[in-house]
Amino acid sequence: MSADAIMWLVLLIAGLCLFGYLLAVLIHPEKW
């Protein structure tokens, strides 16, 4: 695996985690 591929994989995972977190906050604002 090239360093470029690893970088994109990390960015994708970080983006998915952030998106999921924001989605949870939007769906359940009373919990925050």
Secondary structure, DSSP 8 states (H G I E B T S, - for coil): --HHHHHHHHHHHHHHHHHHHHHHHHH-GGG-
